């Protein structure tokens, strides 16, 4: 994702409040008040989801974020690809971003359970 495009998205989403850029494991991210709600993998934008918003992404045919590991592909069901038609409409993009910010604030039980299991597996609990 080019810096210019990320700046463009940041500008479009600025009516929502303070939107900043960040990085996570080599990926580019967008944050609202330091809360990560979006990330980029190459040219693909992903928004955070929860139980209340996931179905809208599934109905639009959006896949979850995924990456390759030595054991195969891993899917991260906390982030789903933003549908192309959403990217083409600034008002709709702002609406979906607002929902994503809310989803990032209130993770669902599935995401919380996965985080607890990961912490145990890593010996952090």
N, C-alpha and C positions, 0 to 999 in steps of 0.2 A: 504494500500500500504506500503510495507516494505521500511525502510530507504535505504537499499541496492539497491532496484530497482529505487527509486527516484534518488539516486546518480548515478546510471547507465544511466538513462535518461539525467540527467544533463550533464554527460560526453559526451554522444552521441550528444547532442545539443550544446555543447560548441563552435563548429566552427561558430555558428551563432552570437556569442558575449557573453557578460556576462549574464549567466543564474544563477539565485539564487532561493533558496527555500523560501517558506513563508507559512503562515496560514491565513485562512479566515473562520470565524464562525466554527471552528473545522475541516475544510477541509484543506488538504495540497495543496499548489499551486506551480507553477513555474512562475518566472518572468524574463523578459528581461529588463535590465536597470530600474528596479523597476516597470515595466509595467506588470501586471498580464495577462498572455495569456493562462494558462492551470491550471486545478485543478483536484484533485483526490477525488472520492467518493468511499471509500472502495478500491477495486482493479481496478476501472474503471477510465481511463484517459479521460478528456474532454478538447477540444480546443475551444478557442473563435472563433466565426464566425461573418460574416457580410453579407450583401446582395450579395456580389460577391462570397463568399465562401460557403454559407449555402447549395447550391444545391449539391455540391460535397459530403457533409456529408449525405444529404437526399438520393442521388442516391446510396450511399454505405449502406443504411439501418440503419444509425446511429440515435438513439433517442436523443432528447435534455436532458440536465440535468434536473432532477426532484427531488422533495422531498415531504414528507408527512406533511400536516398541519391538524389542527382540521377540516378544511372545505374540506379536500380531498387532492389530489396530485396537486402540482404546478409545471409547466414546465417553465424552464428558457431557452429561445430560443437564448440566447447569447452564450451558450456553448453546444457543441454536442460531443457525445462519439466518440473517435478515433477508427476507424475500426481495428480489429485484424490484418488484413493483412498489414496495415500501420505500426503497431508496430513491425512486423517481418522484416522490411527492413529499415536499418538505413538511407540510402539516401532519401527514400520516406518520412520517419518520419521527417527528417530535412526539406524537402520541405514543408510538411504540417504544421510544426511548424512555418516556416517562414511566411506562409500565415496567420497563427493564430496570430502571432505577428502584422502583418499588420492590421488584422481585429480588434485587441485590440486597435490599434492606431486610427482607423477610424470606430467607431461604426456606424451602419446604423440608419436610421430615426426611425425604429420600436423600437430599443433599447433605443434611446434617448427619444422618446415619452413616453415609459414605465417609464423611470427614472423621467421624469418631473411629470407624474401622481403620482408616489410614493412619491415624495417630497411634492406635494400638499396635498396628503392624510395624510402625517405625519405632516403637518403644517410647513414645512421647507421653504416654499416660500411665 
